[in-house]
């Protein structure tokens, strides 16, 4: 059953987003300690200012304080009286006789947003760190200076101050209409309102009219011409209700109950969203299941001589540009290769080393035999042919095949926990995911390689990576320090003394997906041995959980050279707000996250960057009904 849409009931939290335009030159301090019963977290000096008045009165009322308490806390200077009087007399502002409903759902709610900072942070943890963190709690307001205020009186006009970064929220009229509907629905549940049948009928009629006008509209430009008329009629009806409702304690109880219910629903919806997204991410679409079957059937009908790739002499030539790509996804691999070749200045100098599993070996070879990437050289290998890569040599291979590992993430009680949800994706138990730590062993004659994940698209010629002086470092990667959840403490267990002793919890992480590796330095510094030693220490999963980035951060600690951010732009698989400027200048874009471009849950705005490198008229794709 599809999840129900969340009701917009977080009225008490909306009060924290006050946006009443301040009067110029007013900044009178309020010692809130004078209000003895005021919540301890608000017992600090805040400006007695119109933009804070609604917020403070709402908090005061929620905690059983009379509005006079707040007013008595203000200095009685000329500016203070002016500040309060302007709030009381301003258009649409809270009047002295208004109840808590107006205080919570009036001017304070003009941003129309739900203050869910805490839930965002929780969802960020549950969602594989795929969402950006919210910086503030809903009840923590830091007053801004008058010159940087939000433009509420004229929300469609940007600030004329070139230095101000505060812009009006888009589609403010739609947001305000939704706020009025929330307010009206709150009124419907109040006893004093329900005791007046005629008013109740009028209010319901106004609500229906506004709902009909609003419909599914999400932009101000799509609102019908009669929207203002209907909204004004609703506002007039609400004003009458304000005069009827005198008992704020009833409203307080109702709002608290509604807030609690909304928080529970929000939490449940977020958990369900994470679960369904993870489920969709590991589910193979029908077309991608059909494609390897068709290709395999075609491959085994070829003569042995037709199954070979040309230019095998280039595979070990260290003077060429070599790429390592480990994947069982044929379409994704094809896009990586095609995008790299089409944007390369000299395609004949590029060599792609592809390793896949036994099931996809024949289909992968058939795809590139029937769709050769121009003049570039292709090699496709089967991971099962690496006989040296066994559980006696590789600790991680032994761990991935152990029953304890499978039980821990799939069968034990902990398998149902939110923290283990992402690790139920089969890719975490695939050795293909860990082959990146064995590049010198797989390609002993090469000196330098670029490693590419199968969910990237190359937008520019990247041969410049081979000419970068990495100053003795082994790994060249783009750092990801922009967000707090990309620090070491989000990947490693810093409650373990071994981790605490060796690493800095605030050290900057970096990204796998597009890396340049100096294999000469790798062999000289014996990086593979370092990797194995840490994997043995993590046999009981006490240092980190599954995945390749945590052991990568450890293995290449102090051995990573930071590349310019434009080489590798991340987030297209979870963040719809990736900067268009960053995308324009990016050499490689990465669909890291669950919303892959080949899945229906992929972000539509970024899908064209990926799909442009596939020919959907190719007969194998047509036979499997694979469309853009």
N, C-alpha and C positions, 0 to 999 in steps of 0.2 A: 504494500500500500504506500502510495506516495506520501511524503511528509506534509503535514498541514503547514500553511504559511504562518509565520509568527505574527501574533497580534502586537500592535504597537502600544504596549501597556506600561512601558518603563517610565511612567510620568514623574515619579520622584527623582529619577536619575536625570531626566531632561532638565530639571530645575538647575542642575549644575552647569548647564550650557547657556548661561544668561548672556544676552546680547543686546541690552538696552543701551542706546547711544548716550554717552556721558556728556554732561554739560561742561563746556570748556572751563578750565581753570579750577575745577573742584577736585580736591584730593584730601579730604578731612579724615584723619586716622580714627579708628574706633577701637578702644581697648576692650576686646570681648571678654576679658577676665571679669569685667564688672557684672556680666550676666552669669551668675554663679552656676546655673544649671546647664549652661551651654556645653555641648559635647567637647570633650577634652581635645580632640583632634582639630577643632576650630578655635581653640583658645589662643589665638595669636592675633597680632595686629593686622587688620584688613582695612582698606579704604572704605569710608562711609560714602559710597559712590553709587550713582544710579545704576551702573552696570553690575554692581554686586548686590543691590538692594533686594531684588527678587530672590536671588540665591539664599541670602542670609535669612530673609523672612520665611522662606520655605523650610530651611533647616530648623529655624526657631520653632515653627509650628509643628513640625514633625516630632520635635522633642518636648512638646508640651509647654512652650514658652509663649507668652503674649507678645504681640508685635510691639507693644509699648516698651518691653524690655530692650529690644533692639534699638528703638529710638532713644531711650534713656542712656544707652551706651554711647551714643554719638555726642561729640562735643556740640554745645549749643551755640557755636559761633555763627556768624552771618552766612558763611559758605555752607555750613552743615545744614542749616534750615533751608537754604536755597536748594540744596541737593535733594532733600527729602520731598520738598514741595513740588519740585519738577517731576519726580517720579510719580507722586500722587496725582498730579494734574495732567500729565502727558497723555497723548493720544494712545489709547490701548494699554496704558500702564496699569499697575495694580493700585487700586484705591484703598484708603484706610479701612473702609467698611467691607472690603471684599473678603471672602472666605478663603480657605486653603486651596480650593480648586483653582481659583483665579491665580493664586500665587504660583501654583505648580504648572498649570497648563496655559497661562497667558503668554506674555511677551517672552518668558523664559524659553518657551519651546520653539522659537522661530527657526532654530537650526534644523528641526525636524529629524534629527539623528538620534540613535540610541546610544547611550554611553555604555559601551561594553568593553572597556579597556581591559578589565580583569579577565573577561571571557576570551578576548582575543589572545591574551598571553597564554591562557590554558589551551586554546585551540592550536596555537603555534606549536606547543610541545606535542600535542597529540597528532598533529598533521605533518610530522616529519620536518619540522622547522621550515614549512613551506609558506608561511604567512609572515608578513612583517609585523614587528611588535608594536603594541600601542604604548605610547609614552606616558600617559597620564591616567590616573584613576578618575572615575566619574565625579567624585566629590572633592577633587583637589584642583582648585582654581587659583592660578597665579595672576593677579591683576596686571593687565597690560597698560602701557601708557596711552594717553588720549590720542596721540598722533598715529597709533597703530591699531585703532579700534576697527571692529568689523562694521561694514556699511550695511546697517539694517534698514535705515530710512529709505535708501535707494539701492536695493540689493543687486540690481542688474548693472550697476556702475562700479567699475574698479576704482581703487584708490588713486587719486591724482598725485600722491606722493610717490615719486619714483623709487624711493628707498624702502617703502612699505611693502612687505611680502604678504600682507593679509588681504585676501580677495573675498568677495561675497560668494557664498555657496551657490552653486548652479541650481536652477529650477526651484527658486525659493517659494514661488507662489504655490507650486504643487505641495511642497513640504508644509507650508502654512495651512493649506486646506486639510491635509491629513491630520495636522495637530488639532484643528478645530473639530474634526470628526472624533478624535480620541476624547477630547474634552466633552463633547456632546454625549458620547457613550458612557462616560463616567457619571454625568448628570442623571442618565436613565436609571442608574442603580441606587440613587440616593432616596431615602425615605420621604423627605420633605417634597421632593419633586414628584414621586410616585403618588403622593396624596392629592395631587392636583391633576385629575384625568384630562381636562381640557389642555393644559400646558403639555402634558405627556404626549397627547396626540399630535399637537403642533410640533413638538421637538422631533418626534419620530418622522413626521412628514418632511421636515427640513433636512433631517439626516438622509432620508431616501433621495431627496432631490439632489443633494450635494454628491452622494455616492454615484448617482446616475451621471452627473456632470463629470465627475472625476474618472469613472470607469477604470480603464487600464492605463490611463495617461501617466507618463513619467517625466514629461518635459513641459515647461511652461508654454512653449510655442504650440503645443498640441491641445491646449485647453480651449474649449468652445467659448464663443463670445459672451454667453450668458453666465459664465462661471462666477464672475464678480458679483452679479446680482444674487445668485443663489447663496453664495458664501456670506454676503452681507445680511441676508434674511436669517441665516443660521446664527450669525453673531448677535443680531438683535434678540433672537429668541433666547440665546444663552445669557444675555444681560438680564433679561427678566428672571431667569432661573437663579442668577446670582443674588438677586434681591429676595428670593424665596428661601434660599439655603443659608441658615445662620449657624448651624451646629457643625463646626469644623472637625470635632472629634470623630464624627461619623465618617466624614470624608477621609480623615487620616487613616482610620481602620481599613476602609475600603481600598485606599491606595496602597497601603502596606500589603494587604492580601493580594491585590492585583500584581504588585511588584514581585512578591514571592512566587506567585504562579508563573509570571512571565519569565523569571530567572530560571525556574525549573524547566520550562518548555524550551528556553533558549539552550540550556545545557544539554537537554536530550536531543535537540535538533543538531547541535554541533557534533555530538558523539555519533549520531546517525550519519551525518554528512561525511565525517572522517571514515567511517566504516564503509559506506557505499563507494566513496572515492577510491579507497584501497582495493575494494572488490573489483571495481571497473578497471583499475590500473593493471591488475594481474589476470584479467580475463582476455582470452584471445578472440578477437572478432572473427566472424565466420569467413570473411574474405581472406584474412591472414592465415586461416587454417586450410583453406582451399588451395592457396597459392603454392605452398611447398609440395603438396600432393601432385599437382599438375606438373610442376617443374621436375620432380623426381621421376615421374613416369616418362617424361620426355628425355631426361638425362640417360636413363638406362636403355633407351632405344638407340642411342648413339653408338657408333663404332669406337673402339678404344682410342684411335688416333684423333677422333673428333672431340674427345673429352679433355684435351690438353690445352693449356693457355700458351700463347706465344711469348717470346722475349724472356725466357727463363734465365738467360745470362745476366739480366739486369738485377736479379733478386738479391745478389750479394755485392753489388757495386756500391761502395761507401760514398762515391762522389755524387750519387743521385739523392733525391728527396724521398725518404722512406716513411711510410705511415703504418702504424699498428692499429688494427681495428678488430675487436673481439665481440662477436654478436651471434645470436641465433635468430635475429629479425632481418629477413631478406629485404623488405622495403626500406627499412631504416638504414641499413647498410648501403643500399643503392643510392639513397639521397646523399649520404655523406660523401660517397665516392664521386657521384655526378657533380655535386656542388663544388667540390675541391677542384676537379678537373676543368670544369667550365669557367672557373675564375682564375685558373693558373695561367701564367704567361708562357710557360713551356711545358705543356702536358706530357710530352714524351720523356721528361726527366723525373716524373713522379711514379713511385712504386707503392702499391697498396698490399699490405700483408694482412689477410683476413683469416681469422681462426674462428671456427664454429664447432658445434657439437655433431655427434654422429647422425642424428636425425635430419639435420639441416645441411649436411655436407654436400650431398648430391644436388638438392635444390639450389643451394647458394652458387655452386659451380655452374649449374645450368643457366641461372639468371645472367651471370656475367659472360658466359659463352654466347648467349643469345642477345645480350645488350652490352657489348664491349664499350668501356668508357673512353672512347677516342683513342689517342695514342698512348695513354697511360698503361702501365703494366699491372697485372692482377695476379695475386697468389691466394689460393684458398686452401686452408689446411684443416684437418680434423684433430681436435684436441686429444682424441683417444690414441692418435699416432705418437704422441709425446710419451714414449714408454719410460723415460727418465723421471717424469712427473708422477710419482706415486706417493702413497701415504708414508713410506719410510723416509722419503726425502722432504716432503712438504707437510709441515705440521697442520696447516690450514685444511689441506685435503683430507687428512685424517680426522680432523674435527668436524668437517662438513658431513662426513659420512657416518659419524658416530650416532648411535641411538640416543644418547643423552642430549645431543644437540637437537635432534628432531623432536624428542619429547618436550624439551624445554620450550620450544616455540610453537609446537603444533598440538601436542597431546596432553601436556600437563595442565594443571589448573591455571598456571600463569599465562598459558597461551591465549586465554580470553581477556587478559588485561590490556588496557589501552596502550601501555608502554610497549607491548610486544606486537601490536597489531600490524605495523608496517613491515615487520620482519617475517610475516607469513607470506610475503611475496616470494615466489620460487627463485627469483634472481639472486636472493641472498644466500641460497644454498647451491648456486651454480659456480663451478670452478672457473668458468669463463670470466666471471666478475673479478677474479683474483689473478688472472694471467698477467696483468700489468706489472706485477712484482717480479716477473721472470723474463723480462725482455732480453737481458744479456745472454741468458741460456737459450732462448728461442732463436735469437739472431746473433750468433757469435761473431760474425764477420762485419757487423755494422758498428759505426762509431756514434751516430746520432739518429734519433727517431722522434717523430711527433706522434703522440698517442691521442686518438680521437674516440670519444664515446659514440655510440650509435644514435644518440638523440641530439646530435649537433648538426648545424648547417654552416658550411663555410661560405662566406659572402665575398671574400677578397682573396687575392693571392697571398699566401702565408709563407712563402719561401724565405722571407726575412727572418723567420724564427731560427733558421740554421746559422745565420750570421751573427746572432746575439752572443756577446761575450758573457758567459754565466759565471765568470770569476771563480772557477773551481767548484761551483755548486753542481749538484746532480740533476735536480728537478727545476724546470722553469714553469711557473704557474702564476695565475692571477690571484692576488689575495682578496679575501672576502671580509674585510674588517668593517664594512659599512653598517652591519647590524650586530647587536650584542650577542645574538644566538649563533654567530659564526666564530666565536672564540673557542679556545681549547676546552674550556670547562663544560661546553655543551656536547662534546663528543666523548670525553674521557671521564673516568670515575675518579674525581679528585678526593674522594674519601679514602682511597687506597693509598697507603704510604709510598708505594713504588712510583705511582704517578706523581704524587706531591713532590717527591724528592727530585724527579728528573725534568719536570715540565712546568711552565708558567700557565696558570689557568686563564690569564688574560691575553695570552699570545694570539696573534692573528692567524686565523685559518686561511686556507687557500682552496682552490677548486680543482677537482679531477674533472676530466672531460676534454680538455685541450691542454696537453702538457708536452714540453720538449724535454727529452731525457738525453743527457750526456752519458752514453754507455761506457765510454773509456773511464770516466771518473767513477761510474757505478762499479765497474770491476775493480778499480784500484782501491776504492774505499770499502769494498765487500758489502754492499748495501743489502744483498739478498741474505747474507748471514745475520745482519741486524734484524731484518724482517722476521726471519725464522725464530730468533731468540725471543722477540716480543710475542710472537704467536704462541710459543710454548708457555710463556708466563700467563697468557690469557686463556689457557685451556678451560678454566672454569668460568669464563666470561666475567671475571671480576674487574677487568681493566676497561673493557668496552664491550658493546654488543656486536651484532653482525654488521657487515658493511666493509667497504674498502677505504673510506676516508679516515676513520680513526686510526687504523694501522698505518695509513699513508702519512698522517700528521706525525706519528711517532717515528716511523722509519726515516722520513726525510726531515726530521727536526734539525734545524741549523744547516740544512743541505738544500734549501729551496731558494731559488732566485726569483724575486718578484717581477713579473712582467707588467707592462702597461695594461690598464683596464680595458682598453679598446681591443686588445687581442681576443678577449673572451668575455662576452656578456651573458649573464645567467638569468634564470628566473622565468623563462617563457613557458614553463610547464606548471606554474602556480601563481605567478604574479601578473595580473592584467595591467599593472601600472608601470611596466618597464618603459623607461624613457624612450621616446621616438628618436631623440638625439643620439642616445647610446646605441640604438639599433642601427642608425644610419652610419655611424662611425665604426661599428663592430666588424672585426675580421671573422670571428666565429660567434654564432649565437647558440645558446644551449637550452634545450627544453627540459631542464632538470625539474623534477616534480612528477606528480601523477598524471597531469593533463597533457599527455603526449599528443602530438599532432596527428598521428594515425588512429587515435581513438576518438569516439564521438564526444567524449568529455573534454577534448582539447579546446584550448581557448581560440575561438574563431578569428579574432583579430590578428593572431600570429600564424595561423595555419598556412596562409599563402606563401610565407617565406619558405616553407617546407615543401608544399605540394608542387611548386613551380619546377622542381627538379625531377618530377616523375612524368613520364609520358603515359597518360591514362588510356591512350588508344592502343597501347601494347596488348597483344592478343591474350597473354596470360592474365593480365589485369581485367580485361573485358570478360573473359570466361569466368572469373571469380567475382564479378560484379563489384570490383574495387573502383570507387569513384572519388573525385576530390571533395 
